[in-house]
Amino acid sequence: MVYVARTEFKPTGLVGISDKQIDAHWKLYEGYVSNTNTLIKQLADMRAGGEVANPLYADRRRRLGFEMCGMLVHDYYFGNLKANVGHEVAKEFMRVVSDKFGSFEAWMADFKAAGATRGVGHAICYLDPLTHDVNNHFIELHNDGHMPGYQVLLSMDVWEHAFLIDYGVTERGKYIDAFMANVNWEMVEERTQACLARKASPRFKA
């Protein structure tokens, strides 16, 4: 399996998040993709050479978790960004979060609060395909803290690299508002419907 940075899903023309910011962030994402492919090949070569007991094999395996999770959360992140998509199209998503939080607005306030958590990481809205429970979580390290079995509906990167060019280091709140104004709710709805059908949440459109 060779992964690629899906340039056809690279966001442009966002409101409040500049193309320059996206370009810089995209380069970081490309690094995760490249490193993931390199580590997959290194591990395969070491297995073929009977080197699984080599401490370097364990190191590469741990590193693959970091690089691959970095790639995947950015797949979700860039995949759920697009300008001028109203949340009204996300009918099932709105229903699910309203059932849990009382209203779409209450869910959004909680999601934004997750993104404002002191520290760096990702705010992710998850859905459990088995129970339809929905939760907002702050994932400080992208390879640690995910909810096993839950599927990603919406991913927001709140590391400084996601907003430093546009907002500096102290205006995360303004970036969060800009992110929410650029959510591709069609993608969020597609993920929600997939999860409700007990299918995998698509990171980007097929």
Protein Blocks (a to p, Z undefined) as FASTA:
>chain_A
ZZdddfklpcehiahiafklmmmmmmmmmmmmmmmmmmmmmmmmmmmnopmmpmklmmmm
mmmmmmmmmmmmmmmmmmmgcehiafklmmmlmmmmmmmnopaklmmmmmmmmmmpgcdd
dddddddfklopacddddfblkgoiaehiacfbdcdfbfklmmmmnojmlmmmmmmmmmm
mccfklmmmmmmmmmnopacdfbdZZ
